[in-house]
């Protein structure tokens, strides 16, 4: 589990206790950013044209999502 995902889990737990305002949105954004980071790392390690194109399209799709 990445640091961003751990932070998202902590925010979700604090929201249940009523300690954070809009923490569900912050947790969702942290998860979205963690997914983008993972896709970018995968793109950087891809070998070959086919896999590079697949990974680029996956990253592009994640970047088009709006929080």
Phi and psi in degrees as GROMACS dihedral restraints (atoms count N, CA, C in turn):
[ dihedral_restraints ]
;  ai    aj    ak    al  type     phi  dphi    fc
    3     4     5     6     1   -78.5    20    10
    4     5     6     7     1   169.1    20    10
    6     7     8     9     1   -62.7    20    10
    7     8     9    10     1   -40.2    20    10
    9    10    11    12     1   -63.7    20    10
   10    11    12    13     1   -39.4    20    10
   12    13    14    15     1   -68.3    20    10
   13    14    15    16     1   -36.6    20    10
   15    16    17    18     1   -64.2    20    10
   16    17    18    19     1   -42.7    20    10
   18    19    20    21     1   -63.5    20    10
   19    20    21    22     1   -39.2    20    10
   21    22    23    24     1   -63.2    20    10
   22    23    24    25     1   -40.9    20    10
   24    25    26    27     1   -64.9    20    10
   25    26    27    28     1   -40.2    20    10
   27    28    29    30     1   -64.3    20    10
   28    29    30    31     1   -41.4    20    10
   30    31    32    33     1   -63.7    20    10
   31    32    33    34     1   -40.8    20    10
   33    34    35    36     1   -63.4    20    10
   34    35    36    37     1   -39.8    20    10
   36    37    38    39     1   -66.6    20    10
   37    38    39    40     1   -39.8    20    10
   39    40    41    42     1   -70.4    20    10
   40    41    42    43     1   -30.3    20    10
   42    43    44    45     1   -65.4    20    10
   43    44    45    46     1   -37.5    20    10
   45    46    47    48     1   -60.7    20    10
   46    47    48    49     1   -32.0    20    10
   48    49    50    51     1   -85.7    20    10
   49    50    51    52     1    -1.7    20    10
   51    52    53    54     1    75.3    20    10
   52    53    54    55     1    23.5    20    10
   54    55    56    57     1   -89.7    20    10
   55    56    57    58     1   -17.2    20    10
   57    58    59    60     1  -125.3    20    10
   58    59    60    61     1   137.0    20    10
   60    61    62    63     1   -86.9    20    10
   61    62    63    64     1   125.7    20    10
   63    64    65    66     1    60.2    20    10
   64    65    66    67     1    32.2    20    10
   66    67    68    69     1   -68.4    20    10
   67    68    69    70     1   -25.7    20    10
   69    70    71    72     1   -64.7    20    10
   70    71    72    73     1   -36.3    20    10
   72    73    74    75     1   -69.7    20    10
   73    74    75    76     1   -40.1    20    10
   75    76    77    78     1   -64.9    20    10
   76    77    78    79     1   -41.1    20    10
   78    79    80    81     1   -64.3    20    10
   79    80    81    82     1   -41.2    20    10
   81    82    83    84     1   -64.4    20    10
   82    83    84    85     1   -40.5    20    10
   84    85    86    87     1   -66.1    20    10
   85    86    87    88     1   -40.4    20    10
   87    88    89    90     1   -63.1    20    10
   88    89    90    91     1   -40.2    20    10
   90    91    92    93     1   -65.7    20    10
   91    92    93    94     1   -40.2    20    10
   93    94    95    96     1   -63.2    20    10
   94    95    96    97     1   -42.6    20    10
   96    97    98    99     1   -67.7    20    10
   97    98    99   100     1   -34.6    20    10
   99   100   101   102     1   -65.3    20    10
  100   101   102   103     1   -38.7    20    10
  102   103   104   105     1   -66.9    20    10
  103   104   105   106     1   -39.3    20    10
  105   106   107   108     1   -64.7    20    10
  106   107   108   109     1   -42.8    20    10
  108   109   110   111     1   -61.7    20    10
  109   110   111   112     1   -43.3    20    10
  111   112   113   114     1   -63.6    20    10
  112   113   114   115     1   -40.9    20    10
  114   115   116   117     1   -65.9    20    10
  115   116   117   118     1   -38.8    20    10
  117   118   119   120     1   -66.0    20    10
  118   119   120   121     1   -41.9    20    10
  120   121   122   123     1   -63.8    20    10
  121   122   123   124     1   -39.5    20    10
  123   124   125   126     1   -64.9    20    10
  124   125   126   127     1   -39.5    20    10
  126   127   128   129     1   -62.4    20    10
  127   128   129   130     1   -40.0    20    10
  129   130   131   132     1   -67.6    20    10
  130   131   132   133     1   -26.6    20    10
  132   133   134   135     1   -98.3    20    10
  133   134   135   136     1     0.6    20    10
  135   136   137   138     1   -68.1    20    10
  136   137   138   139     1   142.8    20    10
  138   139   140   141     1  -120.3    20    10
  139   140   141   142     1   134.7    20    10
  141   142   143   144     1    93.3    20    10
  142   143   144   145     1   151.6    20    10
  144   145   146   147     1   -65.7    20    10
  145   146   147   148     1   -43.2    20    10
  147   148   149   150     1   -62.1    20    10
  148   149   150   151     1   -49.7    20    10
  150   151   152   153     1   -68.4    20    10
  151   152   153   154     1   -34.1    20    10
  153   154   155   156     1   -64.1    20    10
  154   155   156   157     1   -43.5    20    10
  156   157   158   159     1   -64.2    20    10
  157   158   159   160     1   -41.7    20    10
  159   160   161   162     1   -61.6    20    10
  160   161   162   163     1   -46.6    20    10
  162   163   164   165     1   -67.9    20    10
  163   164   165   166     1   -35.0    20    10
  165   166   167   168     1   -64.4    20    10
  166   167   168   169     1   -43.4    20    10
  168   169   170   171     1   -64.1    20    10
  169   170   171   172     1   -38.2    20    10
  171   172   173   174     1   -64.5    20    10
  172   173   174   175     1   -43.0    20    10
  174   175   176   177     1   -65.2    20    10
  175   176   177   178     1   -42.0    20    10
  177   178   179   180     1   -61.1    20    10
  178   179   180   181     1   -41.1    20    10
  180   181   182   183     1   -63.1    20    10
  181   182   183   184     1   -41.6    20    10
  183   184   185   186     1   -66.0    20    10
  184   185   186   187     1   -37.8    20    10
  186   187   188   189     1   -69.5    20    10
  187   188   189   190     1   -25.9    20    10
  189   190   191   192     1   -77.3    20    10
  190   191   192   193     1   -20.4    20    10
  192   193   194   195     1   -65.3    20    10
  193   194   195   196     1   139.5    20    10
  195   196   197   198     1  -104.9    20    10
  196   197   198   199     1   141.2    20    10
